[in-house]
Amino acid sequence: MKIGRGHKLLFIGDSITECNRTKDKDNELGAGYVSYVNALLQVNYPERGIRVINKGVSGNTVRDLKGRWQEDVMHERPNWLSILIGMNDVWRQYDTPFMKEEHVYLDEYEETLRTLVTETRHSVEGIILMSPFYIESNKLDAMRCTMDQYGSVVKKIAKETNSLFVDIQEAFDRLLKFFYPAALAWDRIHPSAPGHMVIAQAFLDAINFDWKKNCDNFVY
């Protein structure tokens, strides 16, 4: 498993990452995939003492991440950094088509994300880039097509910067063979509990999480 003993793992992103987190210590990880990842790391790897931090902020785009990067990432000095961003960058182009000042088009998205990753990668043990997603099985849907373009950019930047890439869209696509999209996310963006588990599982697989390790911790 890639996350080492005493390491700090920081997640940054939008509402999918934030998922109702507050500054209260009882809810500082929120109720979504970040909380699931933390719980599974604690149960399977208690000896490593991994600290998980949630820096998701609802409504954020990659432009917003750039504005708070120094305080929310560099100041925290994580060992590992996970980035999931892009849903709002795409969504605003469709739900508020005439408010173009809020749109983050593909060229800005790519340039900003690449800069953030490039400037940070030498300060951390590793970076995990997760693809933005739209929980829609029709790949010809306009917003799905755009989201796939942004996901391709994330994959390209991960390869260029030797970062881990987690294809969250592909993980949801596998499940969409059995579920109607609204069963996983009422608006096709904000996942239900099973949807958040999809993200958590894909993330943990990418860091070589041993799903059977905890079996060795119990005596029957």
C-alpha positions as CSV (number, residue, x, y, z in Angstrom):
1,M,0.0,0.0,0.0
2,K,1.5,3.3,-1.1
3,I,0.5,5.5,1.8
4,G,3.2,5.1,4.4
5,R,3.5,5.2,8.2
6,G,2.6,8.5,9.7
7,H,1.7,10.0,6.3
8,K,-0.8,12.8,5.8
9,L,-3.2,12.2,2.9
10,L,-5.0,15.3,1.7
11,F,-8.1,15.4,-0.5
12,I,-9.0,18.5,-2.4
13,G,-11.9,19.2,-4.7
14,D,-15.5,20.4,-4.8
15,S,-18.8,19.3,-3.2
16,I,-18.2,15.7,-4.0
17,T,-15.1,15.8,-1.8
18,E,-16.6,18.2,0.8
19,C,-19.9,16.2,1.2
20,N,-21.3,18.2,4.1
21,R,-18.0,18.4,6.1
22,T,-17.8,21.1,8.8
23,K,-15.0,22.6,10.9
24,D,-16.4,20.5,13.8
25,K,-13.9,17.7,14.5
26,D,-16.7,15.2,14.6
27,N,-17.5,15.9,10.9
28,E,-14.3,17.4,9.5
29,L,-14.1,14.6,6.9
30,G,-17.7,14.9,5.7
31,A,-20.0,12.0,4.9
32,G,-18.7,10.8,1.5
33,Y,-15.9,9.0,-0.1
34,V,-13.2,10.8,2.0
35,S,-14.8,9.5,5.1
36,Y,-15.0,6.0,3.7
37,V,-11.4,6.0,2.6
38,N,-10.4,7.1,6.1
39,A,-12.4,4.4,7.9
40,L,-11.0,1.7,5.7
41,L,-7.5,2.9,6.1
42,Q,-7.9,2.9,9.9
43,V,-9.4,-0.6,10.0
44,N,-7.0,-2.2,7.6
45,Y,-3.8,-0.3,8.4
46,P,-4.1,0.9,12.0
47,E,-0.4,0.5,12.6
48,R,0.4,3.2,10.0
49,G,-1.4,6.0,11.7
50,I,-2.4,7.7,8.5
51,R,-4.0,11.1,8.8
52,V,-6.7,12.0,6.3
53,I,-7.6,15.7,5.6
54,N,-10.6,16.9,3.6
55,K,-10.3,20.2,1.8
56,G,-13.3,20.0,-0.5
57,V,-15.3,23.1,-1.0
58,S,-18.8,23.1,-2.6
59,G,-19.1,24.8,-6.0
60,N,-15.4,24.9,-6.6
61,T,-13.7,24.8,-10.1
62,V,-10.0,24.4,-10.8
63,R,-9.9,28.2,-10.8
64,D,-11.0,28.2,-7.2
65,L,-8.5,25.6,-6.3
66,K,-5.7,27.8,-7.7
67,G,-6.9,30.6,-5.4
68,R,-6.7,28.6,-2.2
69,W,-3.8,26.3,-3.1
70,Q,-1.2,27.9,-0.9
71,E,-3.3,27.8,2.2
72,D,-5.2,24.5,1.7
73,V,-2.5,22.4,0.2
74,M,1.1,23.8,0.6
75,H,0.5,25.1,4.1
76,E,-0.7,21.6,5.2
77,R,2.4,19.9,3.8
78,P,0.7,16.6,2.9
79,N,2.7,13.5,2.0
80,W,0.1,12.5,-0.5
81,L,-2.4,14.7,-2.4
82,S,-5.6,13.6,-4.1
83,I,-7.3,15.9,-6.6
84,L,-10.9,15.5,-7.9
85,I,-12.0,18.6,-9.8
86,G,-13.8,19.4,-13.0
87,M,-17.5,18.7,-12.5
88,N,-18.4,22.3,-11.9
89,D,-16.0,23.4,-14.6
90,V,-18.2,21.5,-17.0
91,W,-21.6,21.8,-15.3
92,R,-21.7,25.6,-15.3
93,Q,-21.4,25.5,-19.1
94,Y,-24.8,23.7,-19.1
95,D,-26.8,24.9,-16.2
96,T,-25.8,28.6,-16.5
97,P,-25.0,28.9,-20.2
98,F,-25.2,32.6,-20.3
99,M,-23.0,33.3,-17.3
100,K,-19.8,32.8,-19.2
101,E,-17.7,34.4,-16.6
102,E,-18.2,31.3,-14.4
103,H,-17.3,28.9,-17.2
104,V,-13.9,27.2,-17.0
105,Y,-13.2,26.0,-20.5
106,L,-10.9,23.1,-21.4
107,D,-7.8,25.1,-22.2
108,E,-7.9,27.0,-18.8
109,Y,-8.7,23.7,-17.0
110,E,-5.8,21.9,-18.5
111,E,-3.3,24.8,-18.0
112,T,-4.3,25.4,-14.4
113,L,-4.4,21.8,-13.3
114,R,-1.1,21.1,-15.0
115,T,0.5,24.1,-13.2
116,L,-0.8,23.1,-9.8
117,V,0.4,19.5,-10.2
118,T,3.8,20.4,-11.6
119,E,4.5,23.0,-8.9
120,T,3.5,20.6,-6.1
121,R,4.8,17.2,-7.2
122,H,8.3,17.8,-5.8
123,S,6.9,18.7,-2.4
124,V,4.9,15.4,-1.8
125,E,5.5,11.7,-2.0
126,G,2.8,11.4,-4.6
127,I,-0.2,12.9,-6.3
128,I,-3.4,11.0,-7.2
129,L,-5.5,12.6,-10.0
130,M,-9.1,11.4,-10.2
131,S,-11.2,12.0,-13.4
132,P,-14.3,14.2,-13.2
133,F,-17.4,12.3,-14.0
134,Y,-21.1,12.5,-15.1
135,I,-23.2,9.5,-14.0
136,E,-24.9,9.2,-17.4
137,S,-24.7,6.0,-19.5
138,N,-25.5,7.8,-22.8
139,K,-22.0,8.7,-24.0
140,L,-23.5,10.9,-26.7
141,D,-25.2,13.1,-24.1
142,A,-23.7,16.6,-24.5
143,M,-22.6,17.1,-21.0
144,R,-21.2,13.5,-20.8
145,C,-19.2,14.2,-24.0
146,T,-17.7,17.4,-22.5
147,M,-16.9,15.6,-19.2
148,D,-15.1,12.9,-21.0
149,Q,-12.9,15.5,-22.6
150,Y,-12.0,16.9,-19.2
151,G,-11.3,13.4,-18.0
152,S,-8.9,12.8,-20.9
153,V,-7.0,15.9,-19.9
154,V,-6.6,14.6,-16.3
155,K,-5.3,11.3,-17.6
156,K,-2.8,13.1,-19.9
157,I,-1.5,15.3,-17.0
158,A,-1.2,12.2,-14.8
159,K,1.0,10.5,-17.4
160,E,3.1,13.7,-17.9
161,T,3.7,14.2,-14.2
162,N,4.1,10.6,-13.1
163,S,1.0,10.9,-11.0
164,L,-1.5,8.1,-10.2
165,F,-4.6,8.3,-12.4
166,V,-8.0,7.0,-11.1
167,D,-10.7,6.7,-13.8
168,I,-13.8,7.4,-11.7
169,Q,-16.0,7.7,-14.9
170,E,-15.0,4.2,-15.9
171,A,-15.8,2.9,-12.4
172,F,-19.3,4.4,-12.6
173,D,-19.8,3.1,-16.2
174,R,-19.2,-0.4,-15.0
175,L,-22.0,0.0,-12.4
176,L,-24.3,1.7,-14.9
177,K,-24.7,-1.6,-16.6
178,F,-26.9,-2.6,-13.6
179,F,-28.2,0.8,-12.2
180,Y,-30.3,3.6,-13.6
181,P,-28.2,6.8,-13.1
182,A,-30.6,8.4,-10.6
183,A,-30.1,5.4,-8.3
184,L,-26.4,6.5,-8.0
185,A,-26.9,10.2,-8.1
186,W,-30.2,12.1,-8.2
187,D,-28.7,14.8,-10.4
188,R,-26.1,12.6,-12.0
189,I,-23.3,14.5,-10.2
190,H,-23.8,14.2,-6.4
191,P,-23.5,10.5,-5.5
192,S,-25.6,8.5,-3.1
193,A,-23.8,6.4,-0.5
194,P,-23.2,3.6,-3.0
195,G,-21.9,6.2,-5.5
196,H,-19.4,7.5,-2.9
197,M,-18.3,3.9,-2.2
198,V,-17.6,3.6,-6.0
199,I,-15.1,6.5,-5.7
200,A,-13.6,5.2,-2.5
201,Q,-13.0,1.7,-3.9
202,A,-11.5,3.0,-7.1
203,F,-9.2,5.3,-5.1
204,L,-8.1,2.5,-2.8
205,D,-7.4,0.1,-5.6
206,A,-5.1,2.7,-7.2
207,I,-3.0,3.0,-4.0
208,N,-2.7,-0.8,-3.8
209,F,-5.0,-1.2,-0.8
210,D,-5.1,-4.7,0.5
211,W,-8.8,-5.6,0.9
212,K,-8.0,-8.9,2.7
213,K,-5.4,-7.5,5.1
214,N,-7.8,-6.8,7.9
215,C,-8.7,-10.5,8.0
216,D,-5.3,-11.2,9.6
217,N,-6.1,-8.8,12.5
218,F,-8.9,-11.0,13.9
219,V,-8.6,-14.1,15.9
220,Y,-11.5,-16.6,15.5
